[in-house]
Each structure stands twice: as structure tokens, then as C-alpha cells.
């Protein structure tokens, strides 16, 4: 719980001020989300401006409906993924060795400059470590427990990861090795 509080603090401290402004990708995805909201027949599979899958943009639509239309709503998705990544890091570390190692891995990810930075900007990249760690953590758990459900969750994690950010397409080969 303490590590999760640290992770939340790192991602939410002065959340409305840092980073300043709205980045191009955030604005572009926000505009596509607004178009989806305002044009019922517009349901893209990928964003034509970035050629990235639209799953992240549909999350933006959801957050716009819940939190209102703003840059902070877009960035809130990244905060959620960043915090979920800390939990996934704990799962993976625990499955690799033990609970103590899981806590160490979760702590380092909670304060990692790279993950904290991506958790404060509304872009697709923040999804990669979450889906990778979930896929590996669930696969390790499946090996230990021989549970079909854990194998399925590992596959779903990898599959959803591929739907969110294409660079993850090389990850199944890494897992296979």
C-alpha cells in the first residue's frame, strides 16, 4: 500500500501543472475522441493521423464522458495505466522470485523516471510496460499453478497490448524465447 501511495504521489503531484500545456499527440487523440463522440457513424479501427490502433482513443472517449473534455481527462488514462503497471510489476516480481522481490520491483517502477514521465502524458506508450508485465506475470503464475485461466489471462494481456501500441508486436517473440 505504501509503494502504491508513493506511485500515486509521483504521478499526481501538481498533475494540473506538470507538464505544461497539451502535447500534439494528446490534442490529436482528443480531437479524434471528440469526433467519435459527435459523429455516431464514425468508429475508426485506427487513428489515421498516427496509424495507431484506436483502443486508446476509445478510452479517451470514456474518460471524456466521465470526467469532462480536457487534457487532464486524457492524462488520467495514463495515470491509471501507470498505477496498474506498478501492481503488474509486483505480480511479476512475486512470481519470478518471492513477495519481497515483487515489492522491490514495484517500488523501482513506482519511482522510475521513465514510467512516471509517461504516466503524466496522455500517449499510447504508457500501455506497453503494463501489458508486458501482466503477460509475463500471468504466464509465470500459469506455469506455477498450471491454470488454464492464468494462461488465458496472459494471452489476453498480450493480445490487448497489441491492440494498444504496435511496437509490442515484437514482445511475443521475446516471450517465446
C-alpha positions as CSV (number, residue, x, y, z in Angstrom):
1,X,0.0,0.0,0.0
2,X,2.9,2.4,0.9
3,X,4.5,1.8,-2.5
4,X,1.2,2.4,-4.3
5,X,0.8,5.7,-2.4
6,X,4.3,6.7,-3.5
7,X,3.4,5.8,-7.1
8,X,0.2,7.8,-6.9
9,X,2.0,10.8,-5.5
10,X,4.7,10.7,-8.2
11,X,2.0,10.6,-10.9
12,X,-0.5,13.1,-9.4
13,X,1.7,15.8,-7.7
14,X,0.9,19.0,-9.5
15,X,-0.9,17.0,-12.1
16,X,-2.7,20.0,-13.4
17,X,0.6,22.0,-14.0
18,X,3.3,19.5,-14.9
19,X,3.8,19.0,-17.8
20,X,2.6,22.4,-19.1
21,X,0.2,22.6,-21.9
22,X,-1.2,20.0,-24.3
23,X,1.2,17.9,-26.4
24,X,0.4,17.4,-30.1
25,X,-0.4,13.7,-29.8
26,X,-2.7,14.4,-26.8
27,X,-4.5,17.1,-28.8
28,X,-4.7,14.9,-31.9
29,X,-6.2,12.0,-30.0
30,X,-8.5,14.2,-28.1
31,X,-9.9,15.7,-31.3
32,X,-10.4,12.2,-32.7
33,X,-12.2,11.3,-29.5
34,X,-14.5,14.3,-29.8
35,X,-15.2,13.3,-33.4
36,X,-16.2,9.8,-32.2
37,X,-18.5,11.4,-29.6
38,X,-20.1,13.9,-32.1
39,X,-20.4,11.7,-35.1
40,X,-22.2,8.4,-34.3
41,X,-21.2,6.7,-37.5
42,X,-17.5,7.5,-37.1
43,X,-16.0,4.4,-35.4
44,X,-12.4,4.1,-36.5
45,X,-10.3,1.0,-36.0
46,X,-7.1,3.1,-36.0
47,X,-6.3,6.8,-35.9
48,X,-5.5,7.8,-39.4
49,X,-3.2,10.7,-38.3
50,X,-0.9,8.4,-36.2
51,X,-1.7,5.0,-37.7
52,X,-2.1,3.6,-34.2
53,X,-4.9,1.4,-33.0
54,X,-8.0,3.3,-31.8
55,X,-8.4,1.4,-28.5
56,X,-6.6,4.1,-26.5
57,X,-8.8,6.7,-28.2
58,X,-12.0,4.9,-27.1
59,X,-10.6,5.1,-23.5
60,X,-10.3,8.8,-24.1
61,X,-14.0,8.9,-25.2
62,X,-14.9,7.1,-22.0
63,X,-12.9,9.4,-19.8
64,X,-14.3,12.5,-21.6
65,X,-17.8,11.3,-20.8
66,X,-16.9,10.6,-17.1
67,X,-14.5,13.5,-16.3
68,X,-15.4,16.0,-19.0
69,X,-13.4,17.1,-22.0
70,X,-9.9,18.3,-21.0
71,X,-6.3,17.5,-21.3
72,X,-6.4,16.2,-17.7
73,X,-9.0,13.6,-18.7
74,X,-6.7,12.3,-21.4
75,X,-3.8,12.2,-19.0
76,X,-5.9,10.5,-16.3
77,X,-5.8,7.4,-18.5
78,X,-2.0,7.4,-18.4
79,X,-2.1,7.7,-14.6
80,X,-4.4,4.7,-14.4
81,X,-2.1,2.7,-16.6
82,X,1.0,3.9,-14.6
83,X,-0.5,2.8,-11.3
84,X,-1.7,-0.5,-12.8
85,X,1.9,-1.1,-14.1
86,X,3.2,-0.8,-10.5
87,X,0.7,-3.6,-9.5
88,X,1.7,-5.7,-12.5
89,X,5.4,-5.2,-11.6
90,X,4.6,-6.6,-8.1
91,X,2.8,-9.6,-9.6
92,X,5.7,-10.3,-12.0
93,X,8.4,-9.9,-9.3
94,X,6.5,-12.1,-6.9
95,X,6.1,-14.8,-9.5
96,X,9.7,-14.6,-10.5
97,X,11.1,-15.0,-7.0
98,X,9.1,-14.0,-4.0
99,X,6.9,-11.4,-2.3
100,X,9.9,-9.3,-1.2
101,X,11.3,-9.2,-4.7
102,X,7.9,-8.2,-6.0
103,X,7.8,-5.3,-3.6
104,X,11.3,-4.2,-4.7
105,X,10.4,-4.3,-8.4
106,X,7.1,-2.4,-7.7
107,X,9.0,0.3,-5.8
108,X,11.6,0.8,-8.5
109,X,8.8,1.1,-11.1
110,X,6.8,3.4,-8.9
111,X,9.7,6.0,-8.8
112,X,11.2,5.2,-12.3
113,X,11.6,8.4,-14.2
114,X,10.6,6.8,-17.4
115,X,7.4,5.4,-16.1
116,X,6.5,8.4,-14.1
117,X,7.0,10.7,-17.1
118,X,4.8,8.5,-19.4
119,X,2.2,8.2,-16.7
120,X,1.7,12.0,-16.8
121,X,1.4,12.4,-20.5
122,X,-1.6,11.2,-22.4
123,X,0.0,8.9,-25.0
124,X,-0.1,5.3,-26.0
125,X,3.4,4.4,-24.8
126,X,2.4,4.1,-21.2
127,X,0.4,0.9,-22.1
128,X,3.4,-1.1,-23.1
129,X,5.0,-1.9,-19.7
130,X,1.6,-2.6,-18.2
131,X,0.7,-5.2,-20.8
132,X,4.2,-6.7,-20.9
133,X,4.4,-7.1,-17.1
134,X,0.8,-8.5,-17.0
135,X,1.5,-11.0,-19.7
136,X,4.7,-12.2,-18.1
137,X,3.3,-12.2,-14.6
138,X,0.3,-14.2,-15.6
139,X,2.4,-16.6,-17.7
140,X,4.7,-17.2,-14.7
141,X,1.7,-17.8,-12.5
142,X,0.2,-20.1,-15.0
143,X,3.5,-22.2,-15.1
144,X,3.4,-22.4,-11.3
145,X,-0.3,-23.2,-10.9
146,X,-1.0,-24.9,-14.2
147,X,-4.2,-22.9,-14.5
148,X,-5.9,-22.5,-17.9
149,X,-7.4,-19.3,-16.6
150,X,-3.9,-17.8,-15.9
151,X,-2.7,-18.9,-19.4
152,X,-5.8,-17.2,-20.9
153,X,-5.2,-14.0,-18.9
154,X,-1.6,-14.0,-20.1
155,X,-2.7,-14.3,-23.7
156,X,-5.4,-11.6,-23.3
157,X,-2.8,-9.3,-21.8
158,X,-0.5,-9.8,-24.7
159,X,-3.4,-9.5,-27.2
160,X,-4.8,-6.3,-25.7
161,X,-1.3,-4.9,-25.6
162,X,-1.0,-5.5,-29.3
163,X,-4.3,-3.6,-29.7
164,X,-3.0,-0.6,-27.9
165,X,0.5,0.0,-29.2
166,X,2.1,-1.7,-32.2
167,X,5.7,-1.8,-31.0
168,X,4.5,-4.5,-28.6
169,X,4.3,-6.8,-31.7
170,X,7.9,-8.0,-31.1
171,X,7.1,-9.0,-27.5
172,X,5.6,-12.4,-28.3
173,X,8.9,-13.4,-29.8
174,X,10.7,-12.4,-26.6
175,X,8.2,-14.4,-24.5
176,X,8.7,-17.3,-26.9
177,X,12.5,-17.2,-26.4
